[in-house]
Amino acid sequence: MKVSFYLFFLSFVYSLNCYGQLSIIPTWNKKPLELQHVYLTQNKDSISFSTLKIYFSDFRFKDKISGRITSIDTLIFYDLSDSSTHSFFNDLNLSNYESVAFTLGLDSSKNVSGELENAYDPLLGMYWAWNTGYINLKIMGESSAVPTNSHEFEFHLGGYRFPFATAQTIQVDLNDQYIYFDLEKLFSENINLTKNHHIMLPCKDAFLISQGLSTCFK
């Protein structure tokens, strides 16, 4: 009787753990990123972040057993300063899936959909204009590596028109319910703050930085 109850209890706890919101966790030096906290880069420069906003869309979950793909066509707005935006898909049994692929940003169809509500709301601070569309990733902060009096940096990475379409496909294994975004890797391998510290519109530099994003998620 005790053994049966114990097995039932373990099964119940396991089922609770299976159903968990998929969560995005930005990191620095393998620890959750905190806004306004001062970090050190690999070059020993100080860096802090005041804004981190991201769009995610078009999720595709791959089943562990059948390999079948479950697609969820949606647009998700993530803001590090707003904890209510950090997790989603709480109705999925994540233990059924071995991996997930998604788009960081918006494809051309979403950029021109004409929607201006919910995640598309311009008041979220991620919309340029009809001809340039949405910002996929916005990062702002300060660093001693920036050679200006304010030491501020600001990256608005977006654009959906050729040749500067910046939306990127990301694929990660689902070992648990967390997807980690390694900002230290992004800034050490793709962004040189001494040479480039402000991007505000679609351009070649925004395209090149965006291409490196796929290696920063795990």
Beta strands, then each sheet from edge to edge (+ up, - down):
strand 1: 22-28
strand 2: 31-32
strand 3: 39-40
strand 4: 46-63
strand 5: 69-79
strand 6: 87-88
strand 7: 97-104
strand 8: 127-129
strand 9: 133-143
strand 10: 152-158
strand 11: 168-173
strand 12: 178-182
strand 13: 198-199
sheet 1: 2+ 1- 6+
sheet 2: 2+ 1- 12-
sheet 3: 3+ 4- 5+
sheet 4: 3+ 4- 7+ 11-
sheet 5: 3+ 4- 9+ 8-
sheet 6: 3+ 4- 9+ 10- 13-
end
